[in-house]
Amino acid sequence: MMAAATELKVQGEIRYDEPMSRHTSWRVGGPAETFFIPASVDDLAAFLQELDDDIPLFWHGVGSNLLVRDGGLRGVVISATKMSKHLERVGQYRVRAGAGVACTTLSRQCIRWQLGPSEFFAGIPGTVGGALAMNAGAHGGETWERVQSVRTIDRSGGLHERTPDDFSIAYRSVKGPANEWFLEAILRFDPDVMPSMDDMKAMLERRRSTQPLGLPSCGSVFRNPPGDYSARLIEAAGLKGHRIGGAEVSPKHANFIINRKDATATDIEALIEHVQQTVLDAHGTSLKHEVRIVGEARS
Ligand SMILES: Cc1cc2nc3c(=O)[nH]c(=O)nc-3n(C[C@H](O)[C@H](O)[C@H](O)COP(=O)(O)OP(=O)(O)OC[C@H]3O[C@@H](n4cnc5c(N)ncnc54)[C@H](O)[C@@H]3O)c2cc1C
């Protein structure tokens, strides 16, 4: 017998009408109808087994690549931030990392273990789950270059072991079996690469000097088009500092949109569309956004 989310008993925490602005790095977004923080994989599997098939499910890491519209998200948002926090060395060059582990934690621990290349993970302010979903990357490193296998969970709570062959992987794009989400990954590092805490700190310092890191953003909004940089195209189109409502194209880094003050998701989405149109008119290049835009417009 299937059930609505409101009828289900869980060990973790369920919140209703949870403002997604609390769970996105842009600090915007309407409410999630149901926000579930499972206590464990078993708790999540039991919840999924009972959940009505027609209830929309959305997976959330820490929202560092998400624009949730002001009308919010229908159905259930699953947050992996409490479960799947394990991080352990499982071989000379291999690590098992839960989806809820912060990429910065992964980076620091791998450097302590002398497993590299791993410094680049420190530049990604999301979770391992989000990095797997996005094929997040920085400074020449990409998440899926390190993946040996992943464990996923499906809509009925079933668990699967998958390898990269089950996925189509590209720049900031991962396509795999429908209705499966990441629980953990086995990551493999290179025997002859010695990572360094100093290199990682220097990389973070470079980012601080070139990116508006103190202000709410989602990092780079647009993918780089082949052979060019979105930031260059946006700056050359004269858009640095352009504002709509509380949203602004960062004067420091043109591929960042920052929430200056009380921006809404509507402001940010309107600015994204304005940038796309202006760059298309100026350079004939169609920019694709890297950030995931989800949810309902405010009615
Ligand atoms: C200041 C700043 C700098 C950034 N720099 C970089 C950078 O250098 N390189 C880079 O690649 N990104 C960068 N980002 C973007 C972001 O950090 C990454 O995309 C990150 O991987 C998102 O992880 P998250 O946990 O926040 O995912 P979320 O934003 O919560 O979710 C992103 C997507 O992943 C899906 N997802 C999340 N968890 C899972 C899961 N367990 N299973 C299946 N799907 C899941 C969500 O449904 C959503 O579609 C930056 C962001 C900020 C704010």
The ligand as a Gaussian input file, in Angstrom:
#p B3LYP/6-31G(d) Opt

LIG

0 1
 C       31.278000      30.001000      -4.938000
 C       31.034000      28.787000      -5.774000
 C       32.051000      28.263000      -6.538000
 C       31.832000      27.138000      -7.342000
 N       32.870000      26.625000      -8.064000
 C       32.670000      25.506000      -8.797000
 C       33.752000      24.937000      -9.549000
 O       34.873000      25.404000      -9.536000
 N       33.492000      23.838000     -10.292000
 C       32.261000      23.261000     -10.331000
 O       32.081000      22.239000     -11.014000
 N       31.226000      23.773000      -9.620000
 C       31.402000      24.875000      -8.868000
 N       30.347000      25.402000      -8.170000
 C       29.008000      24.811000      -8.301000
 C       28.665000      23.696000      -7.294000
 O       29.418000      23.805000      -6.102000
 C       28.851000      22.315000      -7.901000
 O       28.054000      22.125000      -9.053000
 C       28.526000      21.205000      -6.889000
 O       28.918000      19.950000      -7.436000
 C       27.047000      21.124000      -6.501000
 O       26.939000      20.271000      -5.376000
 P       25.734000      20.405000      -4.341000
 O       25.933000      19.343000      -3.318000
 O       25.601000      21.800000      -3.842000
 O       24.504000      20.042000      -5.291000
 P       23.104000      20.803000      -5.421000
 O       23.337000      22.207000      -5.878000
 O       22.308000      20.599000      -4.196000
 O       22.462000      19.971000      -6.631000
 C       22.991000      20.116000      -7.934000
 C       22.378000      19.020000      -8.820000
 O       22.846000      17.756000      -8.371000
 C       21.747000      16.899000      -8.061000
 N       22.159000      16.070000      -6.921000
 C       22.655000      16.484000      -5.726000
 N       22.958000      15.419000      -4.951000
 C       22.643000      14.310000      -5.673000
 C       22.721000      12.912000      -5.426000
 N       23.192000      12.414000      -4.283000
 N       22.298000      12.060000      -6.413000
 C       21.823000      12.528000      -7.589000
 N       21.716000      13.846000      -7.875000
 C       22.126000      14.733000      -6.930000
 C       20.597000      17.834000      -7.729000
 O       19.337000      17.195000      -7.947000
 C       20.847000      18.959000      -8.717000
 O       20.324000      18.630000      -9.984000
 C       30.553000      26.521000      -7.357000
 C       29.515000      27.055000      -6.556000
 C       29.748000      28.166000      -5.776000
 C       28.632000      28.687000      -4.899000

